[in-house]
Each structure stands twice: as structure tokens, then as C-alpha cells.
Amino acid sequence: MSLLEMEFLEKIEKHKGVIFKISKMYMDNPDDQNDLYQEIIYQAWKSYSDFQKKSEFSTWLYRTALNTAIVFLRSEKKRSFIQNQSIENLSVHQESYNDADDRNMKLMYEAIHQLSAIDKALIFFYLEDFSGKEIAKQLGITEVNARVKLNRAKTRLKEIIEKQEDL
């Protein structure tokens, strides 16, 4: 194993939680989450030699992971449409949770799955405690625009969660 490969694997191991969170936010099925997780690592490895270290590895990984997730999500939607298998036609089975925290996390992820790809990214950055300035930098928009978009995404998420609770 080369020094470059060892360095990459070490950094991925350190930041695997980020990859896991993004996979869970963008995919609701555990198999799809695993596929996305692997795809993010693959895409990161493919572009790692282009990483110029002008930013932190974690910043670069966030961008790579989110871009990969968005592309993956689009390809999953196309595949689902082509196969005529609509998610809306599937019944969702609620698992029983003894722990309220597990149930709340499940509800939150179910709500996040209903957001647009950009709103998912905004919520991810918010949950990772990114500042408005950091979010703006990641998305290539102004700080004011980032804060407005984040507030709208949080409002949409809250509305979805409230609807879920009413069911």
C-alpha cells in the first residue's frame, strides 16, 4: 500500500461519521445508504490526487460527499422511474422503539428525506454546527443568502415533522 493510500484511508477513517450522516440523510433504505457511503469513498479516492490542500480535508470531503450524494440521488430517482417503482406506492412500516431518542432520530431522518437535495445539505451543515459564513463558503453563495436558505429549510423541516407527529 502506498503512502498516498495510507494517508487517504487514515483521513477517511477520521471523518467516516460525516460520510455516514450524509448517506443517511440522502437515502432512506439501509442498502442504498451503504451504496452511497461506498460511492462517496470511491469518488473521494478518485479525486484525492487533485486535492490541493488549500482547504482542510474535512471541507473538501464535505463538498465531495454532498456533490456525490446529489448525483447519486438523481441517478436513483431516474432508475426508480425507469423501473416504474415509485416509493410512494410502498408502505412504510413503523418500527417500535423503546427509546424516545431513537424514535425522534427516526422521525427526523424521515422528515429530512422529504427535503430537496439543497435543503438536505443546508440541514446537514446546520447539524454539523457550521456558521452562516462557513455554509456560504461551502455552497458558493453569500452569507445572507445562506442564512435565508437555512431558515427556510429549517421551517420546511419543522412543518414536515409537525405533520408526521399529527399522523
C-alpha positions in Angstrom: 0.0 0.0 0.0 1.4 3.4 -1.0 1.9 6.3 1.3 -0.9 8.2 -0.5 -3.3 5.3 0.0 -2.5 5.1 3.7 -2.9 8.8 4.2 -6.3 8.8 2.4 -7.6 5.8 4.4 -6.4 7.4 7.7 -8.3 10.6 6.8 -11.4 8.7 5.7 -11.4 6.8 9.0 -11.2 10.0 10.9 -14.1 11.6 9.0 -16.3 8.5 8.3 -19.0 9.9 10.6 -19.6 12.7 8.1 -19.9 10.2 5.2 -22.4 8.2 7.3 -24.5 11.2 8.2 -24.7 12.3 4.6 -25.6 8.8 3.4 -28.3 8.5 6.0 -29.7 12.0 5.1 -29.9 11.3 1.4 -31.0 7.7 1.4 -33.7 6.1 3.5 -33.0 2.4 2.7 -30.0 0.9 4.6 -28.8 -0.8 1.4 -28.9 2.5 -0.5 -27.2 4.2 2.4 -24.4 1.7 2.2 -24.2 2.1 -1.6 -24.0 5.9 -1.3 -21.4 5.5 1.5 -19.2 3.4 -0.8 -19.8 5.7 -3.7 -18.7 8.7 -1.7 -15.5 7.0 -0.7 -14.9 5.9 -4.3 -15.4 9.4 -5.6 -13.2 10.9 -2.9 -10.4 8.5 -3.8 -10.8 9.2 -7.5 -10.4 12.9 -6.9 -8.0 12.8 -3.9 -4.9 13.3 -6.1 -6.5 16.6 -7.2 -6.9 17.7 -3.6 -4.5 20.7 -3.4 -4.7 21.1 0.4 -5.7 24.8 0.1 -8.6 23.9 2.4 -9.0 21.5 5.2 -9.5 17.8 4.2 -12.9 17.9 6.0 -14.1 20.9 4.0 -13.0 19.1 0.8 -14.7 15.9 1.9 -18.0 17.7 2.7 -18.1 19.1 -0.8 -17.2 15.8 -2.4 -19.7 13.9 -0.3 -22.6 16.3 -0.9 -21.9 16.5 -4.6 -21.7 12.7 -4.8 -24.9 12.4 -2.8 -26.8 14.8 -5.0 -25.7 13.0 -8.2 -26.4 9.6 -6.6 -29.9 10.7 -5.6 -30.6 11.9 -9.1 -29.5 8.6 -10.6 -31.5 6.7 -8.0 -34.6 8.7 -9.0 -34.0 8.0 -12.7 -33.5 4.3 -12.0 -36.6 4.2 -9.9 -38.7 6.0 -12.5 -37.4 3.7 -15.3 -38.2 0.6 -13.3 -41.6 2.1 -12.5 -41.2 1.5 -8.8 -42.5 4.6 -7.0 -41.5 4.9 -3.4 -45.0 6.4 -2.7 -46.5 3.0 -3.5 -44.6 1.3 -0.8 -46.0 1.1 2.7 -43.7 2.3 5.4 -43.6 0.1 8.5 -43.0 1.9 11.7 -40.6 0.0 13.9 -41.4 0.1 17.6 -38.8 1.9 19.6 -38.5 1.7 23.3 -36.2 4.7 23.5 -37.7 8.1 22.7 -34.4 9.4 21.3 -34.3 6.6 18.7 -37.8 7.4 17.6 -37.1 11.1 17.4 -34.0 10.4 15.3 -36.0 8.2 13.0 -38.7 10.9 12.6 -36.1 13.5 11.9 -34.4 11.4 9.2 -37.8 10.6 7.7 -38.5 14.3 7.5 -35.1 15.1 6.1 -35.7 12.6 3.3 -38.6 14.7 2.2 -36.5 17.8 1.7 -34.8 18.9 -1.6 -31.2 18.0 -2.1 -30.0 21.5 -1.3 -32.2 21.8 1.8 -30.6 18.5 3.0 -27.2 19.9 2.5 -28.2 23.1 4.5 -29.6 21.0 7.3 -26.5 18.8 7.3 -24.3 21.9 7.7 -26.6 23.2 10.5 -26.4 19.9 12.4 -22.6 19.9 12.0 -22.6 23.4 13.6 -21.4 25.3 10.6 -21.7 29.1 10.8 -23.6 31.0 8.2 -20.3 32.1 6.7 -19.0 28.5 6.5 -22.2 27.4 4.9 -22.0 30.2 2.3 -18.4 29.2 1.5 -19.3 25.6 1.1 -22.3 26.3 -1.2 -20.7 29.3 -3.1 -23.3 31.8 -2.1 -23.4 34.9 0.0 -23.7 34.6 3.8 -27.0 36.4 3.8 -28.4 34.1 1.2 -27.1 31.0 3.1 -28.8 32.2 6.3 -32.1 32.9 4.4 -32.0 29.5 2.7 -31.1 27.7 6.0 -34.0 29.4 7.8 -36.4 28.3 5.0 -35.0 24.8 5.2 -35.5 24.6 8.9 -39.0 25.9 8.6 -39.8 23.3 6.0 -38.3 20.6 8.2 -40.3 21.7 11.2 -43.5 21.7 9.1 -42.8 18.1 7.9 -42.1 16.9 11.5 -45.2 18.5 12.8 -47.3 16.8 10.1 -45.6 13.5 11.0 -46.5 13.9 14.6 -50.1 14.6 13.7 -50.4 11.2 12.0 
